[in-house]
Amino acid sequence: MLQSTEHGLIQDFYGQQRARRSQVPFMNHIHEGLAVMLHTQASPQAMRAFCLHPLVQGDQDLRDHYARVAQAMGSVSDGAFVLGLAMEYRSVANAYLSRCTLPPGGIRLSPLVEVNAMLVGDKVQNRKDFELHHEQTHPHRARLTEYFQLWCQALQVEHRYPRLKALLQGALHPSPT
């Protein structure tokens, strides 16, 4: 996974950038999300698409990076499929963001198992970082706590979350092949 075109694209984009508040390298999100996905037996295509998701998630990101990502993915045998997963991830993840109210029908998951696996990696990793770095101090901590719980419930991993969090906090990091 670490030698994939997709990992190379996100590594080039993130470089040594760090989160403003926690100072955690942005690549940590990718690597820990991949560790969760590997542990939950996500497909290689889902893990590769997870590497791409920050490049296409926001509207400005999509505007800035889509052409370059699409061109790079054109040389990969299943590149269109992997890029399609990243685009579907964008659609589902952006439908319920932490600053939004819960949609009337609840959180909409994807009909694609690969995209839901990406969401598991993303939400578990983000929740772990929130609890580690911001849970006691963030001005919107109650809302964010609820937000992550709702996602984990919708993805049916709430009962597994403590173990997945421990996986990320311990020395058990599996290497994302």
Rosetta blueprint (number, residue, H / E / L):
1 M L
2 L L
3 Q L
4 S L
5 T H
6 E H
7 H H
8 G H
9 L H
10 I H
11 Q H
12 D H
13 F H
14 Y H
15 G L
16 Q L
17 Q L
18 R E
19 A L
20 R L
21 R L
22 S L
23 Q L
24 V L
25 P E
26 F H
27 M H
28 N H
29 H H
30 I H
31 H H
32 E H
33 G H
34 L H
35 A H
36 V H
37 M H
38 L H
39 H H
40 T L
41 Q L
42 A L
43 S L
44 P H
45 Q H
46 A H
47 M H
48 R H
49 A H
50 F H
51 C H
52 L H
53 H H
54 P H
55 L H
56 V H
57 Q L
58 G L
59 D H
60 Q H
61 D H
62 L H
63 R H
64 D H
65 H H
66 Y H
67 A H
68 R H
69 V H
70 A H
71 Q H
72 A H
73 M H
74 G L
75 S L
76 V L
77 S L
78 D L
79 G H
80 A H
81 F H
82 V H
83 L H
84 G H
85 L H
86 A H
87 M H
88 E H
89 Y H
90 R H
91 S H
92 V H
93 A H
94 N H
95 A H
96 Y L
97 L L
98 S L
99 R L
100 C L
101 T L
102 L L
103 P L
104 P L
105 G L
106 G L
107 I L
108 R L
109 L L
110 S L
111 P L
112 L L
113 V H
114 E H
115 V H
116 N H
117 A H
118 M H
119 L H
120 V H
121 G H
122 D H
123 K H
124 V H
125 Q H
126 N H
127 R H
128 K H
129 D H
130 F H
131 E H
132 L H
133 H H
134 H L
135 E L
136 Q L
137 T L
138 H L
139 P L
140 H L
141 R H
142 A H
143 R H
144 L H
145 T H
146 E H
147 Y H
148 F H
149 Q H
150 L H
151 W H
152 C H
153 Q H
154 A H
155 L L
156 Q L
157 V L
158 E H
159 H H
160 R H
161 Y H
162 P H
163 R H
164 L H
165 K H
166 A H
167 L H
168 L H
169 Q H
170 G L
171 A L
172 L L
173 H L
174 P L
175 S L
176 P L
177 T L
